[in-house]
């Protein structure tokens, strides 16, 4: 493939593997487009792609031509620090209702902010596409100062429930406070209301949204083929985690962690407090997980059922084997850039978004034999 409509050139094989797994299957990487601080992507049924840019733009991309159009009608986004426009997912019945969900940072009073989720209808316009009937269905409670650890990843499960990862906003203690939905994994109906059967429903308020607690900055969410949820989250100074999510469990932050505070203050390890659910994997040095997908395609048959984590500071794509509730890193691809998002395309390829002002959209496919 030659230069596309964005002026970006074609494919070259990349993806050096770790020395311990040098014989593993490699891939070819094709650069499709560039975006300004991209954060997330979602494939439409027609093969086009929605891509969020953190400063507050939603793009509709045709990967075949490289043409990218603006989607109009977004709510006002607070951009700064780690905040801005975040995730985008399709409603499970998108083919019938054209409904999408976006997460973003919104302003509060007295210089506070918090994540919000809006539901909207994606409609064609003369200029490309737009959002109609935009309605906020969920908010982080409370809004706080600072511009970090929003998390606000979203996933729909096979039963149509909306799952949300809510970061603790660098405030530590809210992750253990049931009067707050910060530092939690949440299970919601598609209208943002708490799902029936949530473990803390009898406490009322935002506690009724909560499925698990004690999380720090959970930036990756994915369901495995058995319908079980896994979450990748950034630890403090050390101690990044991959967690198997269990109803009602407390994952311990900030009481325990396999890392320490950036101030240098130590945090007890998980093994000192067995009442807290321990991670399936911890990383020190960190990989800085930004995103997570569990592969189910046919393009890479040897990778079926494996998890892939996008790494920021590690500039890597990390492959993890899952066995029951256990996990083990088995391969790491050096991508040479911070990886902000990873997704599986309808063609079975792995698609990556690089971080930064000129972040590339990459399609990873099996090499020609």
Secondary structure by P-SEA (a helix, b strand, c coil): cccccccbbbbbbbbbccccccccbbbbbbbccccccccccccccccbbbbbbccbbbbbbcccccbbbbbcccccccccccccccbbbbccccccccbbbbbbbbbbcccbbbbbbbbbbbbbcccccccccccccccccccccccccccbbbbbcccbbbbbbbcccccccccccccccccbbbbbcccccccccccccccccccccccccccccccbbbbcccbbbbbbbbbcccccccccccccccccccccccccccccbbbbccccccccccccccccccccccbbbbbbcccccccccbbbbbbcccccbbbbbbcccbbbbcccccccccccccccccccbbbbbbbcccccbbbbccccc
